[in-house]
Amino acid sequence: MSDRPTEEPVARRVRPDVQRNLDALLTAAAEVFASDGVDAPVRRITARAGVGAGTLYRHFPQRSDLITAVFRHEVDACAEAAPALAAEHEPVEALTLWLQRFAQFVATKRGLKTALHSGDPAYESLPAYFQQRFLPVVTELLDTAATTGGVRADIPPYDLLRAIGDLVSPDDQGYTQRMITLLVNGLRHGTDSTIPVATDSECG
């Protein structure tokens, strides 16, 4: 047997123009799915992305490929917002702002709900991906806030994600923000302070 170390496979680098087209397609598809549902015509997505149908089908041969990619892309963007918020804000504020960001994700993903719950095997891995990306994020935010005394230390992270999902009102962002504030104030029960609940005018 050779003592030579096994070389790790080199990830194939995507050309910048290809990556731009891919990003444009995912962004456009997310917007179209949110407004028109996952059965919207492909031409609506390609027109918004500024690419041809051939580009879309080259990346996503089946509609389920596109839906899956959009879901993962949006999950990643939401999860990756947390470190910046944690760096720029005190722990409870960072937690609150990220929960609002998560609520926006939930609201805009309503258009994918039918597909994701269709029983199609193409989507079987997505619930696990959801938890894999979001649970560490909310756990870290909660732990940091609890360490500084900002929230209680006995909050189940997954229960918090479910609670946000249940209270989201896609058509009333102000309501959703107020409910998140009330929820966070509940997490602070027994600590020193609470957050004022914004009015409709303050929520914009």
PyMOL CGO cylinders between C-alpha atoms (Angstrom):
from pymol import cmd
from pymol.cgo import CYLINDER

trace = [
    CYLINDER, 0.00, 0.00, 0.00, 1.36, 3.44, -0.87, 0.3, 1, 1, 1, 1, 1, 1,
    CYLINDER, 1.36, 3.44, -0.87, 2.21, 5.88, 1.95, 0.3, 1, 1, 1, 1, 1, 1,
    CYLINDER, 2.21, 5.88, 1.95, 1.32, 8.75, -0.34, 0.3, 1, 1, 1, 1, 1, 1,
    CYLINDER, 1.32, 8.75, -0.34, -1.53, 10.80, 1.19, 0.3, 1, 1, 1, 1, 1, 1,
    CYLINDER, -1.53, 10.80, 1.19, -4.86, 10.65, -0.55, 0.3, 1, 1, 1, 1, 1, 1,
    CYLINDER, -4.86, 10.65, -0.55, -5.63, 13.86, -2.33, 0.3, 1, 1, 1, 1, 1, 1,
    CYLINDER, -5.63, 13.86, -2.33, -8.93, 15.55, -1.54, 0.3, 1, 1, 1, 1, 1, 1,
    CYLINDER, -8.93, 15.55, -1.54, -11.16, 16.06, -4.58, 0.3, 1, 1, 1, 1, 1, 1,
    CYLINDER, -11.16, 16.06, -4.58, -10.97, 19.61, -5.87, 0.3, 1, 1, 1, 1, 1, 1,
    CYLINDER, -10.97, 19.61, -5.87, -14.34, 21.38, -5.95, 0.3, 1, 1, 1, 1, 1, 1,
    CYLINDER, -14.34, 21.38, -5.95, -15.18, 22.54, -9.42, 0.3, 1, 1, 1, 1, 1, 1,
    CYLINDER, -15.18, 22.54, -9.42, -15.10, 26.30, -9.61, 0.3, 1, 1, 1, 1, 1, 1,
    CYLINDER, -15.10, 26.30, -9.61, -18.10, 28.00, -11.14, 0.3, 1, 1, 1, 1, 1, 1,
    CYLINDER, -18.10, 28.00, -11.14, -17.41, 30.78, -13.62, 0.3, 1, 1, 1, 1, 1, 1,
    CYLINDER, -17.41, 30.78, -13.62, -18.55, 34.20, -12.33, 0.3, 1, 1, 1, 1, 1, 1,
    CYLINDER, -18.55, 34.20, -12.33, -21.03, 34.66, -15.19, 0.3, 1, 1, 1, 1, 1, 1,
    CYLINDER, -21.03, 34.66, -15.19, -22.54, 31.22, -14.56, 0.3, 1, 1, 1, 1, 1, 1,
    CYLINDER, -22.54, 31.22, -14.56, -22.86, 31.99, -10.85, 0.3, 1, 1, 1, 1, 1, 1,
    CYLINDER, -22.86, 31.99, -10.85, -24.54, 35.31, -11.63, 0.3, 1, 1, 1, 1, 1, 1,
    CYLINDER, -24.54, 35.31, -11.63, -27.08, 33.56, -13.84, 0.3, 1, 1, 1, 1, 1, 1,
    CYLINDER, -27.08, 33.56, -13.84, -27.71, 30.94, -11.18, 0.3, 1, 1, 1, 1, 1, 1,
    CYLINDER, -27.71, 30.94, -11.18, -28.19, 33.55, -8.46, 0.3, 1, 1, 1, 1, 1, 1,
    CYLINDER, -28.19, 33.55, -8.46, -30.50, 35.56, -10.72, 0.3, 1, 1, 1, 1, 1, 1,
    CYLINDER, -30.50, 35.56, -10.72, -32.61, 32.48, -11.44, 0.3, 1, 1, 1, 1, 1, 1,
    CYLINDER, -32.61, 32.48, -11.44, -32.94, 31.54, -7.77, 0.3, 1, 1, 1, 1, 1, 1,
    CYLINDER, -32.94, 31.54, -7.77, -33.86, 35.09, -6.78, 0.3, 1, 1, 1, 1, 1, 1,
    CYLINDER, -33.86, 35.09, -6.78, -36.38, 35.42, -9.60, 0.3, 1, 1, 1, 1, 1, 1,
    CYLINDER, -36.38, 35.42, -9.60, -37.90, 32.02, -8.91, 0.3, 1, 1, 1, 1, 1, 1,
    CYLINDER, -37.90, 32.02, -8.91, -38.28, 32.82, -5.21, 0.3, 1, 1, 1, 1, 1, 1,
    CYLINDER, -38.28, 32.82, -5.21, -40.12, 36.04, -6.05, 0.3, 1, 1, 1, 1, 1, 1,
    CYLINDER, -40.12, 36.04, -6.05, -42.38, 34.41, -8.65, 0.3, 1, 1, 1, 1, 1, 1,
    CYLINDER, -42.38, 34.41, -8.65, -43.16, 31.44, -6.40, 0.3, 1, 1, 1, 1, 1, 1,
    CYLINDER, -43.16, 31.44, -6.40, -44.07, 33.82, -3.56, 0.3, 1, 1, 1, 1, 1, 1,
    CYLINDER, -44.07, 33.82, -3.56, -46.45, 35.85, -5.72, 0.3, 1, 1, 1, 1, 1, 1,
    CYLINDER, -46.45, 35.85, -5.72, -47.81, 33.29, -8.21, 0.3, 1, 1, 1, 1, 1, 1,
    CYLINDER, -47.81, 33.29, -8.21, -47.14, 29.85, -6.71, 0.3, 1, 1, 1, 1, 1, 1,
    CYLINDER, -47.14, 29.85, -6.71, -44.78, 27.08, -7.73, 0.3, 1, 1, 1, 1, 1, 1,
    CYLINDER, -44.78, 27.08, -7.73, -46.74, 26.29, -10.91, 0.3, 1, 1, 1, 1, 1, 1,
    CYLINDER, -46.74, 26.29, -10.91, -46.04, 29.71, -12.44, 0.3, 1, 1, 1, 1, 1, 1,
    CYLINDER, -46.04, 29.71, -12.44, -44.86, 29.60, -16.08, 0.3, 1, 1, 1, 1, 1, 1,
    CYLINDER, -44.86, 29.60, -16.08, -41.14, 29.19, -16.57, 0.3, 1, 1, 1, 1, 1, 1,
    CYLINDER, -41.14, 29.19, -16.57, -41.06, 32.18, -18.92, 0.3, 1, 1, 1, 1, 1, 1,
    CYLINDER, -41.06, 32.18, -18.92, -42.10, 34.43, -16.03, 0.3, 1, 1, 1, 1, 1, 1,
    CYLINDER, -42.10, 34.43, -16.03, -39.06, 33.30, -14.05, 0.3, 1, 1, 1, 1, 1, 1,
    CYLINDER, -39.06, 33.30, -14.05, -36.59, 33.56, -16.94, 0.3, 1, 1, 1, 1, 1, 1,
    CYLINDER, -36.59, 33.56, -16.94, -37.90, 36.99, -17.94, 0.3, 1, 1, 1, 1, 1, 1,
    CYLINDER, -37.90, 36.99, -17.94, -37.43, 38.30, -14.42, 0.3, 1, 1, 1, 1, 1, 1,
    CYLINDER, -37.43, 38.30, -14.42, -33.96, 36.74, -14.20, 0.3, 1, 1, 1, 1, 1, 1,
    CYLINDER, -33.96, 36.74, -14.20, -32.94, 38.05, -17.63, 0.3, 1, 1, 1, 1, 1, 1,
    CYLINDER, -32.94, 38.05, -17.63, -31.84, 34.64, -18.93, 0.3, 1, 1, 1, 1, 1, 1,
    CYLINDER, -31.84, 34.64, -18.93, -33.11, 32.17, -21.49, 0.3, 1, 1, 1, 1, 1, 1,
    CYLINDER, -33.11, 32.17, -21.49, -35.10, 29.01, -20.85, 0.3, 1, 1, 1, 1, 1, 1,
    CYLINDER, -35.10, 29.01, -20.85, -32.08, 26.94, -21.88, 0.3, 1, 1, 1, 1, 1, 1,
    CYLINDER, -32.08, 26.94, -21.88, -30.09, 28.39, -18.97, 0.3, 1, 1, 1, 1, 1, 1,
    CYLINDER, -30.09, 28.39, -18.97, -32.82, 27.47, -16.52, 0.3, 1, 1, 1, 1, 1, 1,
    CYLINDER, -32.82, 27.47, -16.52, -33.18, 23.90, -17.78, 0.3, 1, 1, 1, 1, 1, 1,
    CYLINDER, -33.18, 23.90, -17.78, -29.41, 23.44, -17.85, 0.3, 1, 1, 1, 1, 1, 1,
    CYLINDER, -29.41, 23.44, -17.85, -29.27, 24.09, -14.12, 0.3, 1, 1, 1, 1, 1, 1,
    CYLINDER, -29.27, 24.09, -14.12, -32.69, 22.69, -13.17, 0.3, 1, 1, 1, 1, 1, 1,
    CYLINDER, -32.69, 22.69, -13.17, -33.95, 19.97, -15.54, 0.3, 1, 1, 1, 1, 1, 1,
    CYLINDER, -33.95, 19.97, -15.54, -37.08, 19.36, -13.43, 0.3, 1, 1, 1, 1, 1, 1,
    CYLINDER, -37.08, 19.36, -13.43, -39.31, 21.88, -11.70, 0.3, 1, 1, 1, 1, 1, 1,
    CYLINDER, -39.31, 21.88, -11.70, -38.70, 20.01, -8.45, 0.3, 1, 1, 1, 1, 1, 1,
    CYLINDER, -38.70, 20.01, -8.45, -34.95, 20.73, -8.88, 0.3, 1, 1, 1, 1, 1, 1,
    CYLINDER, -34.95, 20.73, -8.88, -35.70, 24.45, -9.03, 0.3, 1, 1, 1, 1, 1, 1,
    CYLINDER, -35.70, 24.45, -9.03, -38.10, 24.37, -6.07, 0.3, 1, 1, 1, 1, 1, 1,
    CYLINDER, -38.10, 24.37, -6.07, -35.58, 22.47, -3.97, 0.3, 1, 1, 1, 1, 1, 1,
    CYLINDER, -35.58, 22.47, -3.97, -32.77, 24.86, -4.92, 0.3, 1, 1, 1, 1, 1, 1,
    CYLINDER, -32.77, 24.86, -4.92, -34.91, 27.91, -4.12, 0.3, 1, 1, 1, 1, 1, 1,
    CYLINDER, -34.91, 27.91, -4.12, -35.84, 26.52, -0.72, 0.3, 1, 1, 1, 1, 1, 1,
    CYLINDER, -35.84, 26.52, -0.72, -32.22, 25.73, 0.17, 0.3, 1, 1, 1, 1, 1, 1,
    CYLINDER, -32.22, 25.73, 0.17, -31.01, 29.09, -1.14, 0.3, 1, 1, 1, 1, 1, 1,
    CYLINDER, -31.01, 29.09, -1.14, -33.55, 30.98, 0.97, 0.3, 1, 1, 1, 1, 1, 1,
    CYLINDER, -33.55, 30.98, 0.97, -32.83, 28.86, 4.05, 0.3, 1, 1, 1, 1, 1, 1,
    CYLINDER, -32.83, 28.86, 4.05, -29.11, 29.55, 3.66, 0.3, 1, 1, 1, 1, 1, 1,
    CYLINDER, -29.11, 29.55, 3.66, -29.63, 33.30, 3.25, 0.3, 1, 1, 1, 1, 1, 1,
    CYLINDER, -29.63, 33.30, 3.25, -31.78, 33.46, 6.38, 0.3, 1, 1, 1, 1, 1, 1,
    CYLINDER, -31.78, 33.46, 6.38, -29.37, 31.36, 8.46, 0.3, 1, 1, 1, 1, 1, 1,
    CYLINDER, -29.37, 31.36, 8.46, -26.35, 33.33, 7.29, 0.3, 1, 1, 1, 1, 1, 1,
    CYLINDER, -26.35, 33.33, 7.29, -27.92, 36.62, 8.40, 0.3, 1, 1, 1, 1, 1, 1,
    CYLINDER, -27.92, 36.62, 8.40, -27.51, 35.66, 12.06, 0.3, 1, 1, 1, 1, 1, 1,
    CYLINDER, -27.51, 35.66, 12.06, -23.73, 36.20, 12.54, 0.3, 1, 1, 1, 1, 1, 1,
    CYLINDER, -23.73, 36.20, 12.54, -23.90, 39.77, 11.20, 0.3, 1, 1, 1, 1, 1, 1,
    CYLINDER, -23.90, 39.77, 11.20, -26.84, 40.58, 13.47, 0.3, 1, 1, 1, 1, 1, 1,
    CYLINDER, -26.84, 40.58, 13.47, -25.03, 39.07, 16.45, 0.3, 1, 1, 1, 1, 1, 1,
    CYLINDER, -25.03, 39.07, 16.45, -21.95, 41.17, 15.68, 0.3, 1, 1, 1, 1, 1, 1,
    CYLINDER, -21.95, 41.17, 15.68, -23.85, 44.43, 15.31, 0.3, 1, 1, 1, 1, 1, 1,
    CYLINDER, -23.85, 44.43, 15.31, -26.48, 44.24, 18.06, 0.3, 1, 1, 1, 1, 1, 1,
    CYLINDER, -26.48, 44.24, 18.06, -26.78, 43.29, 21.70, 0.3, 1, 1, 1, 1, 1, 1,
    CYLINDER, -26.78, 43.29, 21.70, -27.94, 39.68, 22.21, 0.3, 1, 1, 1, 1, 1, 1,
    CYLINDER, -27.94, 39.68, 22.21, -31.69, 40.13, 22.74, 0.3, 1, 1, 1, 1, 1, 1,
    CYLINDER, -31.69, 40.13, 22.74, -31.95, 42.64, 19.91, 0.3, 1, 1, 1, 1, 1, 1,
    CYLINDER, -31.95, 42.64, 19.91, -29.99, 40.31, 17.62, 0.3, 1, 1, 1, 1, 1, 1,
    CYLINDER, -29.99, 40.31, 17.62, -32.33, 37.46, 18.55, 0.3, 1, 1, 1, 1, 1, 1,
    CYLINDER, -32.33, 37.46, 18.55, -35.41, 39.63, 17.91, 0.3, 1, 1, 1, 1, 1, 1,
    CYLINDER, -35.41, 39.63, 17.91, -34.13, 40.89, 14.56, 0.3, 1, 1, 1, 1, 1, 1,
    CYLINDER, -34.13, 40.89, 14.56, -33.26, 37.39, 13.41, 0.3, 1, 1, 1, 1, 1, 1,
    CYLINDER, -33.26, 37.39, 13.41, -36.68, 36.07, 14.43, 0.3, 1, 1, 1, 1, 1, 1,
    CYLINDER, -36.68, 36.07, 14.43, -38.20, 38.84, 12.32, 0.3, 1, 1, 1, 1, 1, 1,
    CYLINDER, -38.20, 38.84, 12.32, -35.95, 37.77, 9.45, 0.3, 1, 1, 1, 1, 1, 1,
    CYLINDER, -35.95, 37.77, 9.45, -37.04, 34.18, 9.96, 0.3, 1, 1, 1, 1, 1, 1,
    CYLINDER, -37.04, 34.18, 9.96, -40.69, 35.28, 9.97, 0.3, 1, 1, 1, 1, 1, 1,
    CYLINDER, -40.69, 35.28, 9.97, -40.14, 36.95, 6.59, 0.3, 1, 1, 1, 1, 1, 1,
    CYLINDER, -40.14, 36.95, 6.59, -38.70, 33.67, 5.31, 0.3, 1, 1, 1, 1, 1, 1,
    CYLINDER, -38.70, 33.67, 5.31, -41.75, 31.77, 6.55, 0.3, 1, 1, 1, 1, 1, 1,
    CYLINDER, -41.75, 31.77, 6.55, -44.15, 34.30, 5.02, 0.3, 1, 1, 1, 1, 1, 1,
    CYLINDER, -44.15, 34.30, 5.02, -42.53, 34.22, 1.59, 0.3, 1, 1, 1, 1, 1, 1,
    CYLINDER, -42.53, 34.22, 1.59, -42.27, 30.42, 1.57, 0.3, 1, 1, 1, 1, 1, 1,
    CYLINDER, -42.27, 30.42, 1.57, -46.04, 29.94, 1.74, 0.3, 1, 1, 1, 1, 1, 1,
    CYLINDER, -46.04, 29.94, 1.74, -45.97, 29.54, -2.03, 0.3, 1, 1, 1, 1, 1, 1,
    CYLINDER, -45.97, 29.54, -2.03, -43.78, 26.45, -1.65, 0.3, 1, 1, 1, 1, 1, 1,
    CYLINDER, -43.78, 26.45, -1.65, -45.98, 24.81, 0.96, 0.3, 1, 1, 1, 1, 1, 1,
    CYLINDER, -45.98, 24.81, 0.96, -48.11, 22.80, -1.47, 0.3, 1, 1, 1, 1, 1, 1,
    CYLINDER, -48.11, 22.80, -1.47, -45.07, 21.37, -3.22, 0.3, 1, 1, 1, 1, 1, 1,
    CYLINDER, -45.07, 21.37, -3.22, -43.17, 20.63, -0.02, 0.3, 1, 1, 1, 1, 1, 1,
    CYLINDER, -43.17, 20.63, -0.02, -46.13, 18.71, 1.42, 0.3, 1, 1, 1, 1, 1, 1,
    CYLINDER, -46.13, 18.71, 1.42, -47.02, 16.92, -1.81, 0.3, 1, 1, 1, 1, 1, 1,
    CYLINDER, -47.02, 16.92, -1.81, -45.31, 13.67, -0.88, 0.3, 1, 1, 1, 1, 1, 1,
    CYLINDER, -45.31, 13.67, -0.88, -42.92, 13.98, -3.82, 0.3, 1, 1, 1, 1, 1, 1,
    CYLINDER, -42.92, 13.98, -3.82, -39.67, 12.16, -2.90, 0.3, 1, 1, 1, 1, 1, 1,
    CYLINDER, -39.67, 12.16, -2.90, -37.72, 15.08, -4.39, 0.3, 1, 1, 1, 1, 1, 1,
    CYLINDER, -37.72, 15.08, -4.39, -38.55, 17.13, -1.29, 0.3, 1, 1, 1, 1, 1, 1,
    CYLINDER, -38.55, 17.13, -1.29, -38.00, 14.50, 1.40, 0.3, 1, 1, 1, 1, 1, 1,
    CYLINDER, -38.00, 14.50, 1.40, -34.66, 15.94, 2.50, 0.3, 1, 1, 1, 1, 1, 1,
    CYLINDER, -34.66, 15.94, 2.50, -35.87, 19.51, 2.94, 0.3, 1, 1, 1, 1, 1, 1,
    CYLINDER, -35.87, 19.51, 2.94, -37.38, 19.32, 6.47, 0.3, 1, 1, 1, 1, 1, 1,
    CYLINDER, -37.38, 19.32, 6.47, -34.10, 17.91, 7.75, 0.3, 1, 1, 1, 1, 1, 1,
    CYLINDER, -34.10, 17.91, 7.75, -32.18, 20.64, 5.93, 0.3, 1, 1, 1, 1, 1, 1,
    CYLINDER, -32.18, 20.64, 5.93, -34.44, 23.25, 7.53, 0.3, 1, 1, 1, 1, 1, 1,
    CYLINDER, -34.44, 23.25, 7.53, -33.60, 21.97, 11.01, 0.3, 1, 1, 1, 1, 1, 1,
    CYLINDER, -33.60, 21.97, 11.01, -29.93, 21.43, 10.20, 0.3, 1, 1, 1, 1, 1, 1,
    CYLINDER, -29.93, 21.43, 10.20, -29.49, 25.08, 9.22, 0.3, 1, 1, 1, 1, 1, 1,
    CYLINDER, -29.49, 25.08, 9.22, -31.87, 26.85, 11.59, 0.3, 1, 1, 1, 1, 1, 1,
    CYLINDER, -31.87, 26.85, 11.59, -31.55, 24.98, 14.88, 0.3, 1, 1, 1, 1, 1, 1,
    CYLINDER, -31.55, 24.98, 14.88, -27.86, 25.85, 15.44, 0.3, 1, 1, 1, 1, 1, 1,
    CYLINDER, -27.86, 25.85, 15.44, -28.61, 29.48, 14.59, 0.3, 1, 1, 1, 1, 1, 1,
    CYLINDER, -28.61, 29.48, 14.59, -31.47, 29.96, 17.02, 0.3, 1, 1, 1, 1, 1, 1,
    CYLINDER, -31.47, 29.96, 17.02, -29.68, 27.88, 19.68, 0.3, 1, 1, 1, 1, 1, 1,
    CYLINDER, -29.68, 27.88, 19.68, -26.62, 30.13, 19.49, 0.3, 1, 1, 1, 1, 1, 1,
    CYLINDER, -26.62, 30.13, 19.49, -28.72, 33.31, 19.64, 0.3, 1, 1, 1, 1, 1, 1,
    CYLINDER, -28.72, 33.31, 19.64, -30.72, 32.01, 22.60, 0.3, 1, 1, 1, 1, 1, 1,
    CYLINDER, -30.72, 32.01, 22.60, -27.64, 30.80, 24.48, 0.3, 1, 1, 1, 1, 1, 1,
    CYLINDER, -27.64, 30.80, 24.48, -25.88, 34.13, 24.04, 0.3, 1, 1, 1, 1, 1, 1,
    CYLINDER, -25.88, 34.13, 24.04, -28.94, 36.08, 25.17, 0.3, 1, 1, 1, 1, 1, 1,
    CYLINDER, -28.94, 36.08, 25.17, -29.40, 33.76, 28.17, 0.3, 1, 1, 1, 1, 1, 1,
    CYLINDER, -29.40, 33.76, 28.17, -25.74, 34.06, 29.16, 0.3, 1, 1, 1, 1, 1, 1,
    CYLINDER, -25.74, 34.06, 29.16, -26.13, 37.84, 29.43, 0.3, 1, 1, 1, 1, 1, 1,
    CYLINDER, -26.13, 37.84, 29.43, -29.38, 37.51, 31.38, 0.3, 1, 1, 1, 1, 1, 1,
    CYLINDER, -29.38, 37.51, 31.38, -31.50, 38.82, 28.53, 0.3, 1, 1, 1, 1, 1, 1,
    CYLINDER, -31.50, 38.82, 28.53, -33.81, 35.79, 28.24, 0.3, 1, 1, 1, 1, 1, 1,
    CYLINDER, -33.81, 35.79, 28.24, -34.57, 32.69, 30.23, 0.3, 1, 1, 1, 1, 1, 1,
    CYLINDER, -34.57, 32.69, 30.23, -32.26, 29.70, 29.81, 0.3, 1, 1, 1, 1, 1, 1,
    CYLINDER, -32.26, 29.70, 29.81, -34.93, 27.02, 29.47, 0.3, 1, 1, 1, 1, 1, 1,
    CYLINDER, -34.93, 27.02, 29.47, -36.32, 27.83, 26.00, 0.3, 1, 1, 1, 1, 1, 1,
    CYLINDER, -36.32, 27.83, 26.00, -36.43, 24.89, 23.52, 0.3, 1, 1, 1, 1, 1, 1,
    CYLINDER, -36.43, 24.89, 23.52, -35.02, 26.26, 20.23, 0.3, 1, 1, 1, 1, 1, 1,
    CYLINDER, -35.02, 26.26, 20.23, -37.25, 24.15, 17.99, 0.3, 1, 1, 1, 1, 1, 1,
    CYLINDER, -37.25, 24.15, 17.99, -40.35, 25.20, 19.90, 0.3, 1, 1, 1, 1, 1, 1,
    CYLINDER, -40.35, 25.20, 19.90, -39.41, 28.83, 19.29, 0.3, 1, 1, 1, 1, 1, 1,
    CYLINDER, -39.41, 28.83, 19.29, -39.09, 28.24, 15.55, 0.3, 1, 1, 1, 1, 1, 1,
    CYLINDER, -39.09, 28.24, 15.55, -42.49, 26.52, 15.51, 0.3, 1, 1, 1, 1, 1, 1,
    CYLINDER, -42.49, 26.52, 15.51, -44.04, 29.38, 17.45, 0.3, 1, 1, 1, 1, 1, 1,
    CYLINDER, -44.04, 29.38, 17.45, -42.80, 31.92, 14.92, 0.3, 1, 1, 1, 1, 1, 1,
    CYLINDER, -42.80, 31.92, 14.92, -44.14, 29.79, 12.09, 0.3, 1, 1, 1, 1, 1, 1,
    CYLINDER, -44.14, 29.79, 12.09, -47.56, 29.66, 13.75, 0.3, 1, 1, 1, 1, 1, 1,
    CYLINDER, -47.56, 29.66, 13.75, -47.89, 33.40, 14.37, 0.3, 1, 1, 1, 1, 1, 1,
    CYLINDER, -47.89, 33.40, 14.37, -46.74, 34.71, 10.96, 0.3, 1, 1, 1, 1, 1, 1,
    CYLINDER, -46.74, 34.71, 10.96, -49.37, 36.69, 9.06, 0.3, 1, 1, 1, 1, 1, 1,
    CYLINDER, -49.37, 36.69, 9.06, -48.16, 36.99, 5.44, 0.3, 1, 1, 1, 1, 1, 1,
    CYLINDER, -48.16, 36.99, 5.44, -50.51, 39.89, 4.73, 0.3, 1, 1, 1, 1, 1, 1,
    CYLINDER, -50.51, 39.89, 4.73, -49.83, 41.92, 7.89, 0.3, 1, 1, 1, 1, 1, 1,
    CYLINDER, -49.83, 41.92, 7.89, -46.17, 42.50, 8.65, 0.3, 1, 1, 1, 1, 1, 1,
    CYLINDER, -46.17, 42.50, 8.65, -46.99, 44.90, 11.48, 0.3, 1, 1, 1, 1, 1, 1,
    CYLINDER, -46.99, 44.90, 11.48, -49.01, 42.23, 13.26, 0.3, 1, 1, 1, 1, 1, 1,
    CYLINDER, -49.01, 42.23, 13.26, -46.18, 39.72, 12.87, 0.3, 1, 1, 1, 1, 1, 1,
    CYLINDER, -46.18, 39.72, 12.87, -43.62, 42.16, 14.29, 0.3, 1, 1, 1, 1, 1, 1,
    CYLINDER, -43.62, 42.16, 14.29, -45.83, 42.94, 17.28, 0.3, 1, 1, 1, 1, 1, 1,
    CYLINDER, -45.83, 42.94, 17.28, -46.39, 39.26, 17.98, 0.3, 1, 1, 1, 1, 1, 1,
    CYLINDER, -46.39, 39.26, 17.98, -42.64, 38.58, 17.83, 0.3, 1, 1, 1, 1, 1, 1,
    CYLINDER, -42.64, 38.58, 17.83, -42.04, 41.41, 20.29, 0.3, 1, 1, 1, 1, 1, 1,
    CYLINDER, -42.04, 41.41, 20.29, -44.66, 39.96, 22.65, 0.3, 1, 1, 1, 1, 1, 1,
    CYLINDER, -44.66, 39.96, 22.65, -43.11, 36.52, 22.25, 0.3, 1, 1, 1, 1, 1, 1,
    CYLINDER, -43.11, 36.52, 22.25, -39.61, 37.82, 23.03, 0.3, 1, 1, 1, 1, 1, 1,
    CYLINDER, -39.61, 37.82, 23.03, -41.00, 39.66, 26.06, 0.3, 1, 1, 1, 1, 1, 1,
    CYLINDER, -41.00, 39.66, 26.06, -42.35, 36.31, 27.21, 0.3, 1, 1, 1, 1, 1, 1,
    CYLINDER, -42.35, 36.31, 27.21, -38.85, 34.84, 26.82, 0.3, 1, 1, 1, 1, 1, 1,
    CYLINDER, -38.85, 34.84, 26.82, -37.62, 37.65, 29.08, 0.3, 1, 1, 1, 1, 1, 1,
    CYLINDER, -37.62, 37.65, 29.08, -40.10, 36.80, 31.86, 0.3, 1, 1, 1, 1, 1, 1,
    CYLINDER, -40.10, 36.80, 31.86, -38.18, 36.88, 35.12, 0.3, 1, 1, 1, 1, 1, 1,
    CYLINDER, -38.18, 36.88, 35.12, -35.39, 39.06, 33.71, 0.3, 1, 1, 1, 1, 1, 1,
    CYLINDER, -35.39, 39.06, 33.71, -34.90, 42.80, 34.17, 0.3, 1, 1, 1, 1, 1, 1,
    CYLINDER, -34.90, 42.80, 34.17, -36.59, 44.36, 31.14, 0.3, 1, 1, 1, 1, 1, 1,
    CYLINDER, -36.59, 44.36, 31.14, -38.98, 44.00, 28.25, 0.3, 1, 1, 1, 1, 1, 1,
    CYLINDER, -38.98, 44.00, 28.25, -39.19, 45.50, 24.76, 0.3, 1, 1, 1, 1, 1, 1,
    CYLINDER, -39.19, 45.50, 24.76, -41.88, 48.10, 23.97, 0.3, 1, 1, 1, 1, 1, 1,
    CYLINDER, -41.88, 48.10, 23.97, -44.47, 46.76, 21.54, 0.3, 1, 1, 1, 1, 1, 1,
    CYLINDER, -44.47, 46.76, 21.54, -44.50, 48.83, 18.34, 0.3, 1, 1, 1, 1, 1, 1,
    CYLINDER, -44.50, 48.83, 18.34, -47.69, 50.37, 16.98, 0.3, 1, 1, 1, 1, 1, 1,
    CYLINDER, -47.69, 50.37, 16.98, -48.93, 49.95, 13.41, 0.3, 1, 1, 1, 1, 1, 1,
    CYLINDER, -48.93, 49.95, 13.41, -47.46, 53.33, 12.43, 0.3, 1, 1, 1, 1, 1, 1,
    CYLINDER, -47.46, 53.33, 12.43, -44.06, 52.42, 13.86, 0.3, 1, 1, 1, 1, 1, 1,
    CYLINDER, -44.06, 52.42, 13.86, -44.06, 49.09, 12.00, 0.3, 1, 1, 1, 1, 1, 1,
    CYLINDER, -44.06, 49.09, 12.00, -44.64, 50.94, 8.73, 0.3, 1, 1, 1, 1, 1, 1,
]
cmd.load_cgo(trace, "trace")
